[in-house]
Amino acid sequence: MQDYHSLIAGKWVKSSKKLKIENPANQKIIGYLYDVGSQGAKKAIEAAHNAFPNWSGNTAKYRSDILKKWYSLIKKNKKEISKIITLESGKPLKESEAEVEYGASFIEWFAEQSLRVSGEIFNSPDIKKKMMTIKQPIGVVSAITPWNFPLAMVTRKTSAAMACGCTVVLKPSELTPITSIKLAELALKAGVPPGVLNVVNGNPKIIGKSLSTHPFVKKITFTGSTLVGKLLMRNASNTVKSVSLELGGNAPFVVFDDSNLENAVNGLIDSKFRNAGQTCISANRVFVQESVEKKFLDLLINKIESLKIGDGMKNSDIGPLINTKAILKLKSHIKDALKKGANLLCGGSVSTVGELFFQPTVLSNITSKMMAFNNENFGPLVPIILFKNDESLIKMCNDTSYGLAAYFYSQNSKRIWNISEKLEFGMVGVNTGKISTYLNPFGGFKESGIGREGSTDGLEAFLEKKYISWDQN
Ligand code: SIN
């Protein structure tokens, strides 16, 4: 069984405390992760602090060339990395392969965009004075990443930060650390200098506390639950660190009476069953206009029946959930909904494939009193809510403290514009269930987070703007 360690100042650091890493498809141990604790986190932060002057003091071209080598090495090792992702997260291999492409695309994008970072020179109101701004890297960055995208969430944060000249301490999820360790190995091979990218493994509470309180850390970037995001924000407030947070969602997915229903079903499958529903932007409440209910549900259930549940290594469409807690959450949503009057149209229980596999489930007659309406289910559960008109629909869609992603299907251009404007969500998919690329600003309104990743905004998040007023006398 392989042991996995932390990377601090360019060296793999061992420790005595170990955690099991399990394959969620069969609960078999696939390795041991050594926990470096708060001492390890502190050493990693110091290493990042020491590496900052040289890395940030070099040219953008120098950093860009190294990042491009990292990108190429990841692409070259796509097969091996995809297998690691599937083994530790459970997602189907085809999705892991897509994640390698998606995750690598951030590195290429930020490596290129960093060459274009520039300041401004203003027309000064004072003839003797020159006024300008320059952009500079913010400093040491803590990046805390989730298990559901073990590669893409790491590259979306670290490559943006590193491209700007920041140095990074990464804490990957203890459930899926092997992908990050592989990424770090490739980063060293690509020429990333010691201390520029550090990876600390172990207990998330203890390491998270160090990463969010240490005075050397100038920025925290986190993807995960709203609860933990709020805690990190509180910790960060003592030293007024910059924060970027990608938190929970409660995405509405709307099927209007003028939709192409087959496309809407396919879009819902793309959004809802990606990673077995374990993504922050997965459709979580499906609103169907009354007049198309029967036709839409028939098409949907037919499509769901064709999906293959199974081990991600065996050509499946839906893999396991990450752990028992995830199964219990789904069960509690279903139980609560059925008790309050919902109808079970398909699925509803754990699959015979294995204890962490859940049947794709559709519940109709969902109301705003149910957990399935108010909470992210993070699994293959489709709660159906009927609506009559656009006004009542918008009110229901926005009736949530979250605001990450929303989707709707319609062929009417006036409606498309009106609904897009009124949805209180950071990302809106119109006639599509797939919205994620390196190019779009990824992030949410309300309690779904602060800031944007990817796009040009994702780079700005790691830069400070400095104003210089120069009296030439
Ligand atoms: C997430 O669910 O956390 C990210 C999904 C994405 O980047 O598409």
Boltz pocket constraint, residues with backbone or C-beta under 6 A from the ligand:
constraints:
  - pocket:
      binder: B
      contacts: [[A, 148], [A, 149], [A, 152], [A, 223], [A, 278], [A, 279], [A, 280], [A, 281], [A, 436], [A, 442]]
      max_distance: 6.0
